[in-house]
Structures are given as C-alpha cells and as structure tokens.
C-alpha cells in the first residue's frame, strides 16, 4: 500500500475490513464437490486463511459460472483482509461481475475497489464503487455489506477533493452505523470533510440547510474550524452547542479533535517569548509576523479569553542568537516562538535538547524526532507537493513543468518533481524561464509546435495534392504545473490556447494570484487551479479584520501577518497534533498538521480562477466546480 494512501486518515478503515470479514464468515466455502469443506489449519490463522484462499482460487477454475465467480470473490475477500493486494487484484480482475447478485457485487466492488485504491488507482476505484448498478440496488443490499462499501466511497470522494459527494455519502452512512465504533468513524469522517470547507461556506450552509442534523453539523464544524479562536473560547462555544443540540450524534460520539480541547486548556504556557528579527535585512518580515501574532493575541484578549504574557526579543541585532534564546528562558519563557532566520533554525536543530518547547518560523534542512522543536513556515515545497498529490489523484500521469530560475521557483520545481516521481508520474517536459523570457516561444517550444510544423513542411514537399494541416501539440502531456507570479502567468496561460493546448489542465501555487481581485487582468488565467491561503476567504475572521484595519498589508506581507496569527493559535495546539497526527489546525495559512519529524505541513484550499476572480473548489475536480458567485472574492 502506498504511503500516500496510508496517510489519508479515513481510507480503508479498520471497521470496513472487520465488517467485511464478519460478513464473509457466514459464507459457505465453494468446492468442486457439493458440501465439501476446506480442512481446518490449527497453526497460524493468517497462514490458514491464505491457504484456504489459494485453494479456493485453484478450485474455482474448474467451476462453472456463477459458482466460479463467487469462489473467486470469497478468495479475494480473504486475501484482502490479509493485505495481499496484488493477489486480490489478480483474483478480482477475472470475475465476471454480471454473474454476481447485487449483494455479491457490492462485496466485489468494496474488495476490488480497496485493492485498486491501495495501489493509487483512485479513478478506477471510484468508478467501480459508484457504478450505476449500485445506485439501483442499495435497498436490496444488507447493511453489513453496504457499510464498508459506503465508507470506501466516502473516503475516495474525500481523497479526490469532492467534498460535497463525500458529505452526502457520510449522511447515507449514518443510519447504517449502529455500534459505537461505526458511529465514531463516520462522525470523524464527516468532521474531516466539513472542516475542509471555508468558514464563509459553512456559515452559508448552516443558515440555509433545511436538515436540522446537518445544520447542527455545519455549526459544529464552524466552531471546530475556528482554530483562530482561543481554546477557552472554543470550549465555551462547544458547551453552548451541546446545550442547543443535546441529542445530536456528535454529542454522544464527538470527533477526536474536540475531545482534547479540555486537556489542552489546562496545559497552555503562561509565558511566551517571541524571537524575531525586528531590525536588519529581515526586519520588515519579522515585524509583519510580530504584528500578526499580536493581532491574534489581542483578538483573544478582546474576547475575554485567557492569554499568556508575551515578551518580544529582536534577533536582528549583533547579539548571538543562543544568548537571546537563553535570556528568554531565564526570564521565565515556557514556550518560544521563532526564530525566522533559516540559519538560526539550523542552530536549534543542532542543539541536542532545548529547555522549552519551541516553534520555529522557518524550516531547516532536516526534521527533528523530538517533542522540543517544531518547524513552521510558508514553504513553497508544501504547496508544490500538494499540487503533485492532487493532480495525481485526478488521474494525471504525464506532467509538463514551467518554473522560474529564482530560488523559490527551483525549490518548488524540485519538490513537485520528487513527489510526482514518488507517486508514479512522469515529467515529460521541464523548462525554466526568466522575467525577460519570450513566453510565446517558451510555450511553443515546450509543446513541440515547431516539430509539428516541420512535419507539415515535409508532407507538403512530398504531396502534389493540396494539404489541410493543423499543427498539433505534443501528446505525452496531460497536465501543466506552472510556477509563476501573476504577471508571468498572465502571459503563459493565453499561449496555451494559441498553441492548441487550451484544454490542458493547469495547476499552480498561491504565488499565481496577486491577492487583490483584478477581474480584467486575471481573466487571462481563467481556469487555473491553485493552492490558496484560506486568508483570501476569511473576511469574517476577527484577527484578519484587525490586521487589515490596523496595517492594510500589501498582499506579499499579508502572508506573513497570517503566519504570525497562525503561530499564536498553533503553539498551544501542538499536543493535539502530536497525539493525533491525522488531525489538523485550520488557520489563515492552511490546514496545519504535524509530521513525525516535527515539521508543520500546510494543506491549502483548492481554488480556481473564474471570471477573473478566485473561487474555492468544493466539488470533484473533474471540470466541475463551485459557481455560486457569493463564494468568490469581490
């Protein structure tokens, strides 16, 4: 099973496997002789199960359909519970699904679909588990067979970014999930989906939903997603929510992330040191981060929430960083936020043990397998890897990359290429450019248009008859990853249509959007899908409102203000991320999770430029997207 699939928190969960195993336990074992049973094996149960499955497969070849197909299905189901995906696929691929009953077909779709997904064939798996035949037969399929299949469907839709389909499937699962484990798994799955929606979308749905249960869920997700609020504020809001909806399933079976809030409230540091460059080359960046941090601090203070004492230290002076750090600890700091300078982060990484928990605001060249240091920043690498995963999940395999020769562009290029190759994709073409590049020539050469025109000239020279010929772009590319600033992207994107590649899906990172809506100029990048800071769509966020009101930051610095604000909300929540690596803190810079080596990984929201403005994507990314104008930025 690939690392990508394993890291998805609710894909092929233990409940699905256990339910399938119990369902199949009641099935009789097909044999070449009526009534014959496979001999019991008193040794290792797994070995016995595998031997039984192999004997089933061997005997199936001698059986007529549909007995043959049922025997193969039972063998595949046993092998699936043992994790033998290769043999599962081999057995399931030769089953004639038309010979199966609807219930058997549901088992077949769940087992085969799980094996396909485990090998990263997400589109094939989703096609199988959402087949029209199933939609017409759900009322005939027993709950214990339908439940694992529906869980798989919800997981796949979530994985593919089709949040709305995943939510709808989780709603259908609710009546089938009867025991505590099944309810908890479904509630966690629904919670993960809902909290991916922007706050503005959650508010709108909470106000408009006619389903009282879902209205409560939207309100709860809005409460939980608001990790820009202080933990105590969240707890107060959660208590009010429980009083309003005492019989709701999330009261009896709350999502895991909410269960830890009470514990975190009592563990927060009371004295915090903020170590940032307020002078020197990084002074502007350091002051922006400081002001974002303090804006979040004052938002919490205004809300009546408990706040720590914060002392700020300037690391941009000539004083040694180690001395500044130790001074902060000697002055009673129970947590340190900073530094920003990459070389100073390297110093922390080289220190064997730090005296207090530290949240660095940049990344060194390596992680740290201890609990005393976490690295957090706005790394382009996170966005590039996110693009690679999303494009791969959507079925793309052959990438073309255009990247600037700048440092950030090359880091993004390297991160995307590494992740893309790891997943199994290929890079058919990769080209660098400069600000003064002839972008028409760049795109034409990348798409091999000149070679197509050369073939035309050769044909014309050989044929006497008139020739109708339209140049064609290269055929070994099914997506473009472009790393670009807005002014560069506005030149590159139109060239695709000019050179016969207007249908080529284009992916990018947040740098492609300037931060301010300019519908006239950004029409040139219509259709581009890119990772965006939630900051863009969080206009109701009190901290953002304070920042905009007090500083009116330029778009480039808005990212740094958002980083500072998220640092304030993130550091007390690090214990929850350590205990539940699959959980996320939803901030102004993205959905934040913690890797095993102490690096914060950012997952930004997916956005698409439509009519010159960014619109958050909440539906499946197969060309369908949210079109409600109220969700766009005006």
C-alpha angles and dihedrals in degrees: 000000000000122000090239093059095043093055094058102101100219106030117122092349126197092257091061092052094044094047092049092049092051091047093052093044089077094053119102117238112251115230140172088252123055112253095008117142130203109251115256119251114215094195129075108350092217091052090048092050092049092049089050091050093049091049089050091053092048093049094044092071089066095050127089121237132301091025090053093054093046091051091051090049093052091048091049091050092053092048090048091058087052092052096243096142096164093058091040090058092046092051097041096045092066096048114114098225092194088069093059127090117241092262092048090047090054090054090047092051092049096048097041093039091052091051092049092049091049087060092049094254091134099156093051090047093049092048089053098048094044096048115147090241090067094050089059096046109043094108090059097048116092116242094243089058096040095049100067091042093051090047089055092048092051091047093051094049089049091049092050092051095249093135096169094054090047092051091049091051093049088053090054090049094055096080090047096050102084107152125068096254094050092047093048092049093049093046091051090048093050091046091053090052097046095048090057089068118093114256091246090057092048091051092050093049093046089054096045105035115114091195107088093202092053091043087058091048092052090050092049093047090050089052092048095042090054094086085146083079122083116265091244090051090051091050092051091049091047091052091052090048091053091051090052095047106029095158097045117124091237089062094057094033107025121186112266094247092060093049092067099051095091092053093047092052091064095044102057121125113250096202121046130183120208110204110191139142106258092168135032128043094327095042096109092050093044093051092049091052091046092051092048090050092049092045088059089045093054092044088058091044092051089051090057093248122148109263131190126238108262125203120185123214125192111230093179093083128092092260115112113261092227089059092050091049093050092047090055091051092047088052090060104267110165092185133023125211113198166339110196100190111094093220091055090051086054089055090055091049090054092053111096097215130009118213095224136021109278131199109198116202097218138039129256123206093270143028129246124232095212136086097239100078132043123178119215131172148123097279116176086211092071092054094046092051090047090054091050093051094046095047091048093049089054091059102261115141108162114063134191116199130200114186137167119247089239121115095254092046093053092046089052091047092051094047093048093047093049093049093041093052091045090055092050102260125132130225106225095180135008124180135173126214141189131221091261094048119132096244094192089058092043094055094041093052093044091053092045092237092151090058090052091051090048090056088052091054092049092051092048091053092053101042125070094194121081113273127215107203134168116191114241132209122236114287100213095079125081101168141021125221108197123186106199148136115242096263091052095044091051088061098042101047098056090049090064092065091043090054097047097263101102091125094054110115111241123207127185145159131258092273089077092073119066094213097245122083112250104168094180097054098033093055083086089069097044111147097026112136114212143166110255136191110251083229086085093065102032100089091140092056109116094214092052090047090053092048094048092046096048103034109014087207122208112247093257091055094040087075090058093047087052090050091053093048091049091049089059092052095038106054097066090047097055092099091061091051091050094049094043109030090181092061123094138205110223110221141160090268097048144284103318125210132169123240122215091256094055102262122134110232116206123212109190125200120266116248136178130203109239123172088351097305134092117255123187114242115229101159134067112302097231094110094296118109144159110286101175104128090212089069095057128087115257 
